[in-house]
Amino acid sequence: MAISLSKGQKVDLTKTNPGLTNIVVGLGWDVNKYDGGQDFDLDSSVFLLNVNGKCASENDFVFYNNTKGANGAVEHTGDNRTGVGEGDDEQIMINLPAVPDSIQKIAFTITIHEAEARNQNFGQVSNSYVRILNEASGTELIRYDLGEDFSIETAVVVGELYRHNGEWKFNAIGSGYQGGLLSLVKDYGLDA
């Protein structure tokens, strides 16, 4: 049975699942009825962070145009441009033991492509979630449904995997940002 988290809640991942090595992080969302004449494309991105909470280089920013990071330990499986259908809209595969020690946190985000130009925001998105599955068994271990009602935000940090005493934990963040992907890239220490 998956552990269902609330905003701000933290939970052990590897300690409570001994032998867990490969996980799938699934992100999903639905677009509310929207009649703006533009496509609505949400994108998941992953930031691989050092002890200071920053990316050491552009290689630590994993998304649809840079699908592998952490020496191949983190892989984005591709861009879903519509979000239509059941299940995860985008997924990230992670081999936890292979993540270099220099990476202390892995932040998962969802942004709206060209949100400002298209006059779109997370107030037009519902049923957003992040979940972690055991890749070997397909069992859902952790789920965080973002019940928050974002209105003007164009980017959301949904959660973070982080190291603590040699184990991996998950933190349900659920923080919204204005300024879309650009603001996240800057906050995580990269040049836009």
N, C-alpha and C positions, 0 to 999 in steps of 0.2 A: 504494500500500500504506500503510495507516494505521500511525502510530507508536503502539506499545503502551507505556504508561508504568507505572512502579512508584511507590509512595508516595514523595513527596518529590522526584520527578524534575520538572525544568523543561524546556520545549522551546519553540523559536521557532514562532510560528504564521504571522505575516505575512511575515517575512523569508524563510522557506523556501517560501512560497506567494505569490510576487509577484502583485499585482493582486487579491488576495483582499479582498473588501469585505463580503459578506454571509455569515454563518455561521448554522448551526443547532446549538444545544447540546441534545443528547438525553440524557435521564436515564431509566434503567430499573431495575427490581427485580422480584423474585418473593417472594411470601410463602410461607414454609415451611408445612407442615401445621400448622394452628392450630385449636384447639378451645376457644376462650375465650368463645364465644357472642356476640362483638362483631365488627362489620365491622373491617377492617384497611385504613385509608386513609392512604397516604403522599402527601406533598405536596412539590413542589420550590418553592423560593423563591430569589430573586436579590437580593443586596445590592449597590448601586452605591456604591462607597467613594471618599472623597477621599484626599488625600495622607496624612492621619492614620489611614487605615483605618476611618473612620466614615462613616455616612450623614449627609448634610447636612440632610435632611428626610425625612419619611415618604414622600414621592414617590420616594425612592431605595430603597424596599423594594418589589420587584415580585413578585407572587404571584397566585393565582387571583382575589382580590378587587380587585387593583390591577394590571391586566395590562400596563400600559405605563409605561416610565420613560425617563430620559435623553432627554427631548423626543421620544419615540417611537422612538428608536434601539434600544431593548430591549423585546421583547414576549413575554410568557408566553402560550402558545397555549391554555391551559385546564387544568382539573383533571380528572385521571383518578382516579376514586374507588375503583377496584378493583385496578388493576395487572394485570389479566388480559390474556392475549394476548401475541403476539410483538412484538418491536421496542420502540421508545421508549415509555415510559409518559407522559412529559410532555416538552415541548420549549420552548425559548426561542430566538427569532429575534433576531439582533443585526446591525445595520448598523454595522460597526466605524468607518468614517470619520465617521459622524454622532454618535458618542458624544462628549459635551462634554468639553473638556480638563480640567474640574474633577473628572471621574471617572477615577481612576487604576487602580482595581481593580474587577473584577466577580466577586463570590463566589457560587458555586452551592452550595445546601444541599438536603438532603432531611430532612424531619421526619415524625414519625408523629402524625397528628391525634388529639388527646385520648389520648395514649399512657398517661399516668399513670392516668387514670380507667378506661381499658380494660385496664390491666395489660399493656401491650405494649412491646416494645423491639426494637432492631435485631438481637438474637440470634435473632429469629424471621423475619428477612429474609435472602434470599440472592441471588446473581447481580446485585448492585448495580453500576451502571457509569455513567460519564459519557463522552460522545463528542462530537466536534466534526466537523461536516460542512460542506463547501462547498455553500452553498445552491444555487448555479447548476448545479452538476454532480451533486449528491447524493453526491459522493465523501467517504468517511470519512477524515479527516485525522489525528485523534488519538483514542485510546481509553484509558481508565483503568478497569480492573476493580477494584473494591474487594474484594480477597480477604480483608481483615481480618475477624476474627471478633469483631464487637461483641456484647457480651452485655447490658449494662444501659443502653446509650446510647439516647436517644430522638430525637437529631438528629445529622446528620453534615454537616460541610463537606467536599464532595467535591473541589472544585478552585476555582482562581481564574484568570481572565484578568487580565493586568496589563500596563501600559505600561512599556517599557524602551528608551531611546534612540530614541523615535519608532516603535517596532515593538510589536506585541502578542505576548505570550508566555503559555503556560499552565503552571500549577503544580498537580501532582497532590497534594492535601492529605490527604484521608482521615482527618480528625480527628473523633472522636466526642465528643458532649456529653451530659450529663444535663440535665434541665430543659427539654428540647424547644425549640420555637420561641421561647418566652419568653427563654431564656438567650441565644439567638443575637441576638434583637432588642436586648437590653440590651448585649451585647458589641459590637454594631455601632453603638452610640450613640443608639438610639431609646428613647423612653419606652414602656413596655409598656401 
